[in-house]
Every structure is written in structure tokens, then in C-alpha cells.
């Protein structure tokens, strides 16, 4: 499977580790300036969708519904990065250097 389709193309599916995870989305605000959207959670064992894209079973401190609301309201793009571990503090340092605002969804 390649991004949900059979045939050739870039393989986009990967299998995330269990444990702490950080999500990072890079988007723009209403004035066209970059901003980061970040969240930390925990990948847990259990069933996940198997339709060809990367999927994770991530638990957030604010709960799934509230996470989806907050993440969507922050205006992220379609794609985001997921990294094993907790990295919001590092992202905040990089954002300060580049003068990029950060929306922290949950820690």
C-alpha cells in the first residue's frame, strides 16, 4: 500500500513507537506569517485503522474530542510531523530564534 492506494509511489506509512510523542504542524496565520502548532501525547497499544496511511493510537491529556477541536482551531495544514519523545521545549527554543509563534495544543 502506498498512501492508501495500491501500486507505485512513495511509501508514506510507518509504524510509530509506543510511548511519548510530539506532533508539529507548520502553518500560517491570517497575515501569512509562519506559526507552529504542537502537541504532546502518548502512543498506546491497541487497534488502529489499516487503510494504508500511518495511524497512531495517541492519548492526550485533554481527551480526543478536545484535542481535535483545539488542533483544528489552530489552523494546521493537512500534514504534520510526529516524533518519538517530548520535544515542545526544543521547538519553543527554535521558534524563539526564528521569531515564530507557537500554539501549544496539549502537553
N, CA, C and O atoms as CSV, one atom per row, in Angstrom:
chain,resi,resn,atom,element,x,y,z
A,1,UNK,N,N,0.841,-1.192,0.000
A,1,UNK,CA,C,0.000,0.000,0.000
A,1,UNK,C,C,0.876,1.242,0.000
A,1,UNK,O,O,1.863,1.319,0.731
A,2,UNK,N,N,0.508,2.200,-0.817
A,2,UNK,CA,C,1.201,3.471,-0.868
A,2,UNK,C,C,0.183,4.579,-0.648
A,2,UNK,O,O,-0.638,4.866,-1.519
A,3,UNK,N,N,0.244,5.192,0.516
A,3,UNK,CA,C,-0.644,6.288,0.897
A,3,UNK,C,C,-2.107,5.930,0.606
A,3,UNK,O,O,-2.858,6.719,0.031
A,4,UNK,N,N,-2.481,4.729,1.017
A,4,UNK,CA,C,-3.865,4.314,0.890
A,4,UNK,C,C,-4.244,3.741,-0.456
A,4,UNK,O,O,-5.402,3.382,-0.673
A,5,UNK,N,N,-3.272,3.647,-1.379
A,5,UNK,CA,C,-3.570,3.154,-2.722
A,5,UNK,C,C,-2.597,2.029,-3.073
A,5,UNK,O,O,-1.452,2.025,-2.619
A,6,UNK,N,N,-3.046,1.102,-3.861
A,6,UNK,CA,C,-2.138,0.071,-4.353
A,6,UNK,C,C,-1.343,0.623,-5.522
A,6,UNK,O,O,-1.758,1.597,-6.151
A,7,UNK,N,N,-0.200,0.007,-5.821
A,7,UNK,CA,C,0.599,0.444,-6.962
A,7,UNK,C,C,1.871,1.130,-6.514
A,7,UNK,O,O,2.314,0.942,-5.381
A,8,UNK,N,N,2.466,1.927,-7.397
A,8,UNK,CA,C,3.746,2.581,-7.117
A,8,UNK,C,C,3.572,3.921,-6.442
A,8,UNK,O,O,2.466,4.447,-6.317
A,9,UNK,N,N,4.693,4.453,-6.015
A,9,UNK,CA,C,4.689,5.767,-5.374
A,9,UNK,C,C,5.568,5.766,-4.137
A,9,UNK,O,O,6.246,4.781,-3.844
A,10,UNK,N,N,5.551,6.853,-3.431
A,10,UNK,CA,C,6.335,6.967,-2.210
A,10,UNK,C,C,5.629,6.233,-1.084
A,10,UNK,O,O,4.417,6.363,-0.913
A,11,UNK,N,N,6.378,5.472,-0.329
A,11,UNK,CA,C,5.813,4.782,0.827
A,11,UNK,C,C,5.732,5.780,1.973
A,11,UNK,O,O,6.758,6.264,2.449
A,12,UNK,N,N,4.533,6.086,2.410
A,12,UNK,CA,C,4.360,7.081,3.462
A,12,UNK,C,C,3.958,6.459,4.790
A,12,UNK,O,O,3.894,7.161,5.800
A,13,UNK,N,N,3.692,5.191,4.812
A,13,UNK,CA,C,3.263,4.550,6.050
A,13,UNK,C,C,4.471,4.148,6.877
A,13,UNK,O,O,5.432,3.591,6.345
A,14,UNK,N,N,4.430,4.427,8.178
A,14,UNK,CA,C,5.462,3.963,9.088
A,14,UNK,C,C,4.782,3.503,10.364
A,14,UNK,O,O,3.585,3.720,10.552
A,15,UNK,N,N,5.531,2.881,11.222
A,15,UNK,CA,C,4.964,2.279,12.423
A,15,UNK,C,C,5.567,2.947,13.662
A,15,UNK,O,O,6.663,2.582,14.087
A,16,UNK,N,N,4.870,3.909,14.236
A,16,UNK,CA,C,5.401,4.683,15.360
A,16,UNK,C,C,5.624,3.814,16.600
A,16,UNK,O,O,4.926,2.827,16.828
A,17,UNK,N,N,6.607,4.210,17.379
A,17,UNK,CA,C,6.894,3.547,18.649
A,17,UNK,C,C,5.810,3.874,19.667
A,17,UNK,O,O,5.158,4.914,19.574
A,18,UNK,N,N,5.621,2.999,20.622
A,18,UNK,CA,C,4.737,3.282,21.747
A,18,UNK,C,C,5.468,4.209,22.705
A,18,UNK,O,O,6.694,4.173,22.799
A,19,UNK,N,N,4.715,5.035,23.414
A,19,UNK,CA,C,5.301,5.961,24.387
A,19,UNK,C,C,5.084,7.398,23.978
A,19,UNK,O,O,4.262,7.685,23.108
A,20,UNK,N,N,5.824,8.314,24.607
A,20,UNK,CA,C,5.638,9.742,24.351
A,20,UNK,C,C,5.858,10.098,22.881
A,20,UNK,O,O,6.724,9.538,22.209
A,21,UNK,N,N,5.047,11.046,22.402
A,21,UNK,CA,C,5.147,11.502,21.015
A,21,UNK,C,C,4.847,13.000,20.965
A,21,UNK,O,O,4.050,13.515,21.749
A,22,UNK,N,N,5.497,13.683,20.032
A,22,UNK,CA,C,5.253,15.109,19.797
A,22,UNK,C,C,4.793,15.293,18.363
A,22,UNK,O,O,5.394,14.755,17.433
A,23,UNK,N,N,3.723,16.059,18.192
A,23,UNK,CA,C,3.224,16.425,16.869
A,23,UNK,C,C,3.647,17.869,16.595
A,23,UNK,O,O,3.588,18.716,17.487
A,24,UNK,N,N,4.070,18.144,15.367
A,24,UNK,CA,C,4.429,19.500,14.953
A,24,UNK,C,C,3.809,19.773,13.593
A,24,UNK,O,O,4.071,19.064,12.622
A,25,UNK,N,N,2.990,20.800,13.538
A,25,UNK,CA,C,2.448,21.295,12.284
A,25,UNK,C,C,3.015,22.680,12.024
A,25,UNK,O,O,3.111,23.488,12.947
A,26,UNK,N,N,3.389,22.967,10.792
A,26,UNK,CA,C,3.857,24.296,10.411
A,26,UNK,C,C,2.809,24.876,9.485
A,26,UNK,O,O,2.491,24.292,8.449
A,27,UNK,N,N,2.276,26.020,9.856
A,27,UNK,CA,C,1.192,26.625,9.096
A,27,UNK,C,C,1.407,28.133,9.024
A,27,UNK,O,O,2.492,28.624,9.338
A,28,UNK,N,N,0.392,28.855,8.619
A,28,UNK,CA,C,0.462,30.308,8.547
A,28,UNK,C,C,-0.709,30.915,9.298
A,28,UNK,O,O,-1.787,30.328,9.387
A,29,UNK,N,N,-0.472,32.106,9.838
A,29,UNK,CA,C,-1.569,32.824,10.470
A,29,UNK,C,C,-2.339,33.602,9.397
A,29,UNK,O,O,-2.030,33.498,8.210
A,30,UNK,N,N,-3.327,34.371,9.813
A,30,UNK,CA,C,-4.184,35.079,8.856
A,30,UNK,C,C,-3.435,36.133,8.048
A,30,UNK,O,O,-3.906,36.567,6.997
A,31,UNK,N,N,-2.258,36.548,8.544
A,31,UNK,CA,C,-1.463,37.541,7.834
A,31,UNK,C,C,-0.370,36.908,6.970
A,31,UNK,O,O,0.435,37.620,6.369
A,32,UNK,N,N,-0.340,35.581,6.906
A,32,UNK,CA,C,0.637,34.901,6.065
A,32,UNK,C,C,1.964,34.604,6.736
A,32,UNK,O,O,2.902,34.154,6.078
A,33,UNK,N,N,2.060,34.853,8.058
A,33,UNK,CA,C,3.293,34.557,8.783
A,33,UNK,C,C,3.267,33.110,9.287
A,33,UNK,O,O,2.214,32.580,9.642
A,34,UNK,N,N,4.443,32.489,9.310
A,34,UNK,CA,C,4.523,31.119,9.807
A,34,UNK,C,C,4.169,31.038,11.273
A,34,UNK,O,O,4.392,31.980,12.033
A,35,UNK,N,N,3.614,29.902,11.666
A,35,UNK,CA,C,3.433,29.581,13.075
A,35,UNK,C,C,3.519,28.065,13.221
A,35,UNK,O,O,3.243,27.318,12.283
A,36,UNK,N,N,3.906,27.630,14.413
A,36,UNK,CA,C,3.985,26.214,14.734
A,36,UNK,C,C,2.774,25.819,15.548
A,36,UNK,O,O,2.318,26.579,16.402
A,37,UNK,N,N,2.255,24.644,15.292
A,37,UNK,CA,C,1.179,24.054,16.093
A,37,UNK,C,C,1.760,22.761,16.655
A,37,UNK,O,O,2.169,21.882,15.897
A,38,UNK,N,N,1.798,22.641,17.993
A,38,UNK,CA,C,2.452,21.490,18.612
A,38,UNK,C,C,1.561,20.842,19.666
A,38,UNK,O,O,0.700,21.485,20.267
A,39,UNK,N,N,1.795,19.557,19.867
A,39,UNK,CA,C,1.074,18.812,20.900
A,39,UNK,C,C,1.930,17.631,21.329
A,39,UNK,O,O,2.662,17.052,20.527
A,40,UNK,N,N,1.827,17.290,22.593
A,40,UNK,CA,C,2.469,16.084,23.106
A,40,UNK,C,C,1.389,15.130,23.591
A,40,UNK,O,O,0.371,15.548,24.141
A,41,UNK,N,N,1.626,13.856,23.380
A,41,UNK,CA,C,0.714,12.817,23.824
A,41,UNK,C,C,1.485,11.539,24.064
A,41,UNK,O,O,2.713,11.549,24.141
A,42,UNK,N,N,0.763,10.437,24.181
A,42,UNK,CA,C,1.377,9.130,24.393
A,42,UNK,C,C,0.751,8.137,23.423
A,42,UNK,O,O,-0.467,7.954,23.414
A,43,UNK,N,N,1.584,7.497,22.607
A,43,UNK,CA,C,1.110,6.420,21.736
A,43,UNK,C,C,0.911,5.169,22.578
A,43,UNK,O,O,1.806,4.749,23.312
A,44,UNK,N,N,-0.271,4.584,22.463
A,44,UNK,CA,C,-0.623,3.422,23.272
A,44,UNK,C,C,-0.914,2.217,22.382
A,44,UNK,O,O,-1.267,2.369,21.213
A,45,UNK,N,N,-0.763,1.024,22.945
A,45,UNK,CA,C,-1.102,-0.171,22.167
A,45,UNK,C,C,-2.612,-0.266,21.964
A,45,UNK,O,O,-3.391,0.266,22.755
A,46,UNK,N,N,-3.009,-0.940,20.906
A,46,UNK,CA,C,-4.423,-1.142,20.641
A,46,UNK,C,C,-4.688,-1.106,19.154
A,46,UNK,O,O,-3.787,-0.824,18.363
A,47,UNK,N,N,-5.923,-1.392,18.768
A,47,UNK,CA,C,-6.251,-1.439,17.343
A,47,UNK,C,C,-6.160,-0.057,16.700
A,47,UNK,O,O,-6.480,0.955,17.324
A,48,UNK,N,N,-5.716,-0.034,15.440
A,48,UNK,CA,C,-5.670,1.197,14.649
A,48,UNK,C,C,-6.240,0.900,13.274
A,48,UNK,O,O,-6.355,-0.261,12.879
A,49,UNK,N,N,-6.598,1.948,12.544
A,49,UNK,CA,C,-7.075,1.788,11.175
A,49,UNK,C,C,-5.968,1.189,10.318
A,49,UNK,O,O,-4.788,1.439,10.565
A,50,UNK,N,N,-6.335,0.406,9.321
A,50,UNK,CA,C,-5.346,-0.225,8.446
A,50,UNK,C,C,-5.646,0.075,6.987
A,50,UNK,O,O,-5.713,-0.844,6.171
A,51,UNK,N,N,-5.827,1.344,6.644
A,51,UNK,CA,C,-6.165,1.701,5.272
A,51,UNK,C,C,-4.984,2.257,4.485
A,51,UNK,O,O,-5.184,2.898,3.453
A,52,UNK,N,N,-3.756,2.024,4.948
A,52,UNK,CA,C,-2.598,2.368,4.148
A,52,UNK,C,C,-1.872,3.632,4.527
A,52,UNK,O,O,-0.803,3.893,3.974
A,53,UNK,N,N,-2.382,4.426,5.429
A,53,UNK,CA,C,-1.678,5.605,5.918
A,53,UNK,C,C,-1.163,5.313,7.319
A,53,UNK,O,O,-1.635,4.396,7.992
A,54,UNK,N,N,-0.193,6.102,7.745
A,54,UNK,CA,C,0.306,5.956,9.108
A,54,UNK,C,C,-0.798,6.335,10.079
A,54,UNK,O,O,-1.446,7.368,9.918
A,55,UNK,N,N,-1.008,5.514,11.071
A,55,UNK,CA,C,-2.003,5.779,12.104
A,55,UNK,C,C,-1.402,5.464,13.460
A,55,UNK,O,O,-0.585,4.553,13.603
A,56,UNK,N,N,-1.821,6.232,14.447
A,56,UNK,CA,C,-1.349,6.031,15.806
A,56,UNK,C,C,-2.545,6.079,16.744
A,56,UNK,O,O,-3.551,6.730,16.461
A,57,UNK,N,N,-2.422,5.400,17.830
A,57,UNK,CA,C,-3.428,5.444,18.885
A,57,UNK,C,C,-2.828,6.325,19.981
A,57,UNK,O,O,-2.172,5.830,20.898
A,58,UNK,N,N,-3.060,7.628,19.874
A,58,UNK,CA,C,-2.428,8.590,20.772
A,58,UNK,C,C,-3.435,9.107,21.790
A,58,UNK,O,O,-4.551,9.497,21.447
A,59,UNK,N,N,-3.013,9.101,23.047
A,59,UNK,CA,C,-3.835,9.655,24.131
A,59,UNK,C,C,-3.269,11.035,24.500
A,59,UNK,O,O,-2.060,11.209,24.648
A,60,UNK,N,N,-4.176,12.004,24.643
A,60,UNK,CA,C,-3.793,13.366,25.010
A,60,UNK,C,C,-4.403,13.710,26.365
A,60,UNK,O,O,-5.466,13.201,26.721
A,61,UNK,N,N,-3.733,14.566,27.111
A,61,UNK,CA,C,-4.218,14.920,28.447
A,61,UNK,C,C,-5.583,15.582,28.423
A,61,UNK,O,O,-6.326,15.501,29.401
A,62,UNK,N,N,-5.928,16.240,27.316
A,62,UNK,CA,C,-7.213,16.939,27.229
A,62,UNK,C,C,-8.319,16.058,26.660
A,62,UNK,O,O,-9.468,16.494,26.595
A,63,UNK,N,N,-8.004,14.828,26.246
A,63,UNK,CA,C,-9.001,13.945,25.647
A,63,UNK,C,C,-9.069,14.131,24.135
A,63,UNK,O,O,-8.659,15.164,23.607
A,64,UNK,N,N,-9.585,13.131,23.453
A,64,UNK,CA,C,-9.596,13.118,21.986
A,64,UNK,C,C,-10.452,14.236,21.385
A,64,UNK,O,O,-10.012,14.928,20.467
A,65,UNK,N,N,-11.657,14.412,21.893
A,65,UNK,CA,C,-12.554,15.428,21.326
A,65,UNK,C,C,-11.968,16.829,21.482
A,65,UNK,O,O,-11.950,17.612,20.533
A,66,UNK,N,N,-11.490,17.136,22.684
A,66,UNK,CA,C,-10.925,18.468,22.927
A,66,UNK,C,C,-9.653,18.669,22.111
A,66,UNK,O,O,-9.412,19.760,21.596
A,67,UNK,N,N,-8.836,17.619,21.991
A,67,UNK,CA,C,-7.631,17.726,21.161
A,67,UNK,C,C,-8.014,18.075,19.723
A,67,UNK,O,O,-7.448,19.000,19.141
A,68,UNK,N,N,-8.962,17.348,19.150
A,68,UNK,CA,C,-9.376,17.605,17.764
A,68,UNK,C,C,-9.894,19.027,17.590
A,68,UNK,O,O,-9.598,19.682,16.590
A,69,UNK,N,N,-10.667,19.502,18.560
A,69,UNK,CA,C,-11.171,20.875,18.490
A,69,UNK,C,C,-10.030,21.883,18.530
A,69,UNK,O,O,-9.967,22.784,17.694
A,70,UNK,N,N,-9.129,21.736,19.498
A,70,UNK,CA,C,-8.017,22.690,19.644
A,70,UNK,C,C,-7.087,22.661,18.427
A,70,UNK,O,O,-6.692,23.707,17.912
A,71,UNK,N,N,-6.740,21.442,17.973
A,71,UNK,CA,C,-5.833,21.302,16.832
A,71,UNK,C,C,-6.456,21.951,15.597
A,71,UNK,O,O,-5.779,22.688,14.880
A,72,UNK,N,N,-7.732,21.685,15.343
A,72,UNK,CA,C,-8.405,22.238,14.168
A,72,UNK,C,C,-8.517,23.755,14.254
A,72,UNK,O,O,-8.329,24.449,13.255
A,73,UNK,N,N,-8.819,24.267,15.428
A,73,UNK,CA,C,-8.946,25.716,15.602
A,73,UNK,C,C,-7.621,26.445,15.391
A,73,UNK,O,O,-7.611,27.629,15.054
A,74,UNK,N,N,-6.504,25.745,15.587
A,74,UNK,CA,C,-5.189,26.359,15.390
A,74,UNK,C,C,-4.854,26.515,13.906
A,74,UNK,O,O,-3.901,27.215,13.563
A,75,UNK,N,N,-5.624,25.874,13.024
A,75,UNK,CA,C,-5.462,26.047,11.589
A,75,UNK,C,C,-4.251,25.359,10.986
A,75,UNK,O,O,-3.552,25.965,10.174
A,76,UNK,N,N,-3.977,24.109,11.357
A,76,UNK,CA,C,-2.807,23.433,10.779
A,76,UNK,C,C,-3.046,23.058,9.314
A,76,UNK,O,O,-4.179,23.075,8.832
A,77,UNK,N,N,-1.968,22.723,8.625
A,77,UNK,CA,C,-2.089,22.205,7.268
A,77,UNK,C,C,-2.462,20.727,7.356
A,77,UNK,O,O,-2.605,20.181,8.450
A,78,UNK,N,N,-2.617,20.087,6.203
A,78,UNK,CA,C,-3.033,18.686,6.156
A,78,UNK,C,C,-1.985,17.752,6.761
A,78,UNK,O,O,-2.334,16.771,7.417
A,79,UNK,N,N,-0.713,18.049,6.547
A,79,UNK,CA,C,0.358,17.177,7.038
A,79,UNK,C,C,1.009,17.759,8.277
A,79,UNK,O,O,0.984,18.967,8.511
A,80,UNK,N,N,1.597,16.859,9.072
A,80,UNK,CA,C,2.334,17.269,10.263
A,80,UNK,C,C,3.406,16.232,10.523
A,80,UNK,O,O,3.377,15.138,9.960
A,81,UNK,N,N,4.347,16.577,11.372
A,81,UNK,CA,C,5.418,15.656,11.758
A,81,UNK,C,C,5.074,15.041,13.100
A,81,UNK,O,O,4.458,15.680,13.953
A,82,UNK,N,N,5.480,13.799,13.274
A,82,UNK,CA,C,5.324,13.115,14.561
A,82,UNK,C,C,6.691,12.576,14.955
A,82,UNK,O,O,7.327,11.867,14.175
A,83,UNK,N,N,7.145,12.906,16.154
A,83,UNK,CA,C,8.459,12.468,16.617
A,83,UNK,C,C,8.327,11.742,17.948
A,83,UNK,O,O,7.589,12.172,18.834
A,84,UNK,N,N,9.044,10.649,18.074
A,84,UNK,CA,C,9.073,9.919,19.339
A,84,UNK,C,C,9.704,10.808,20.404
A,84,UNK,O,O,10.751,11.411,20.169
A,85,UNK,N,N,9.079,10.892,21.561
A,85,UNK,CA,C,9.611,11.683,22.668
A,85,UNK,C,C,8.852,12.982,22.870
A,85,UNK,O,O,7.896,13.287,22.157
A,86,UNK,N,N,9.302,13.737,23.859
A,86,UNK,CA,C,8.697,15.031,24.191
A,86,UNK,C,C,9.643,16.131,23.727
A,86,UNK,O,O,10.779,16.214,24.194
A,87,UNK,N,N,9.178,16.976,22.807
A,87,UNK,CA,C,10.072,17.940,22.167
A,87,UNK,C,C,9.553,19.374,22.162
A,87,UNK,O,O,10.137,20.229,21.496
A,88,UNK,N,N,8.484,19.656,22.880
A,88,UNK,CA,C,7.935,21.019,22.844
A,88,UNK,C,C,8.952,22.041,23.329
A,88,UNK,O,O,9.042,23.126,22.754
A,89,UNK,N,N,9.717,21.732,24.366
A,89,UNK,CA,C,10.702,22.706,24.862
A,89,UNK,C,C,11.736,23.048,23.795
A,89,UNK,O,O,12.118,24.211,23.665
A,90,UNK,N,N,12.193,22.070,23.037
A,90,UNK,CA,C,13.144,22.316,21.947
A,90,UNK,C,C,12.484,23.135,20.844
A,90,UNK,O,O,13.095,24.060,20.310
A,91,UNK,N,N,11.248,22.806,20.502
A,91,UNK,CA,C,10.526,23.555,19.471
A,91,UNK,C,C,10.361,25.012,19.891
A,91,UNK,O,O,10.483,25.914,19.062
A,92,UNK,N,N,10.086,25.246,21.163
A,92,UNK,CA,C,9.952,26.619,21.656
A,92,UNK,C,C,11.261,27.396,21.500
A,92,UNK,O,O,11.228,28.583,21.174
A,93,UNK,N,N,12.403,26.760,21.722
A,93,UNK,CA,C,13.704,27.422,21.555
A,93,UNK,C,C,13.934,27.781,20.089
A,93,UNK,O,O,14.368,28.890,19.778
A,94,UNK,N,N,13.646,26.847,19.196
A,94,UNK,CA,C,13.803,27.111,17.759
A,94,UNK,C,C,12.857,28.225,17.326
A,94,UNK,O,O,13.246,29.112,16.567
A,95,UNK,N,N,11.630,28.183,17.800
A,95,UNK,CA,C,10.648,29.210,17.451
A,95,UNK,C,C,11.104,30.593,17.922
A,95,UNK,O,O,10.902,31.585,17.222
A,96,UNK,N,N,11.713,30.658,19.095
A,96,UNK,CA,C,12.205,31.942,19.608
A,96,UNK,C,C,13.315,32.485,18.712
A,96,UNK,O,O,13.337,33.678,18.410
A,97,UNK,N,N,14.232,31.622,18.289
A,97,UNK,CA,C,15.326,32.043,17.408
A,97,UNK,C,C,14.778,32.613,16.103
A,97,UNK,O,O,15.264,33.635,15.618
A,98,UNK,N,N,13.767,31.956,15.533
A,98,UNK,CA,C,13.214,32.373,14.243
A,98,UNK,C,C,12.017,33.316,14.376
A,98,UNK,O,O,11.411,33.703,13.377
A,99,UNK,N,N,11.684,33.680,15.608
A,99,UNK,CA,C,10.562,34.590,15.870
A,99,UNK,C,C,9.267,34.063,15.248
A,99,UNK,O,O,8.563,34.776,14.533
A,100,UNK,N,N,8.971,32.784,15.544
A,100,UNK,CA,C,7.772,32.127,15.048
A,100,UNK,C,C,6.868,31.825,16.247
A,100,UNK,O,O,7.319,31.196,17.205
A,101,UNK,N,N,5.612,32.257,16.216
A,101,UNK,CA,C,4.713,31.939,17.330
A,101,UNK,C,C,4.388,30.449,17.361
A,101,UNK,O,O,4.455,29.755,16.346
A,102,UNK,N,N,4.033,29.980,18.557
A,102,UNK,CA,C,3.740,28.565,18.765
A,102,UNK,C,C,2.384,28.425,19.460
A,102,UNK,O,O,2.153,29.026,20.509
A,103,UNK,N,N,1.490,27.627,18.867
A,103,UNK,CA,C,0.244,27.243,19.536
A,103,UNK,C,C,0.481,25.885,20.169
A,103,UNK,O,O,0.651,24.889,19.467
A,104,UNK,N,N,0.493,25.843,21.511
A,104,UNK,CA,C,0.637,24.565,22.217
A,104,UNK,C,C,-0.761,24.042,22.484
A,104,UNK,O,O,-1.533,24.652,23.224
A,105,UNK,N,N,-1.082,22.905,21.876
A,105,UNK,CA,C,-2.419,22.336,21.987
A,105,UNK,C,C,-2.576,21.561,23.292
A,105,UNK,O,O,-3.580,21.706,23.990
A,106,UNK,N,N,-1.586,20.742,23.616
A,106,UNK,CA,C,-1.614,19.979,24.872
A,106,UNK,C,C,-0.224,19.459,25.161
A,106,UNK,O,O,0.567,19.223,24.248
A,107,UNK,N,N,0.068,19.283,26.441
A,107,UNK,CA,C,1.370,18.735,26.884
A,107,UNK,C,C,1.111,17.526,27.736
A,107,UNK,O,O,2.052,16.899,28.221
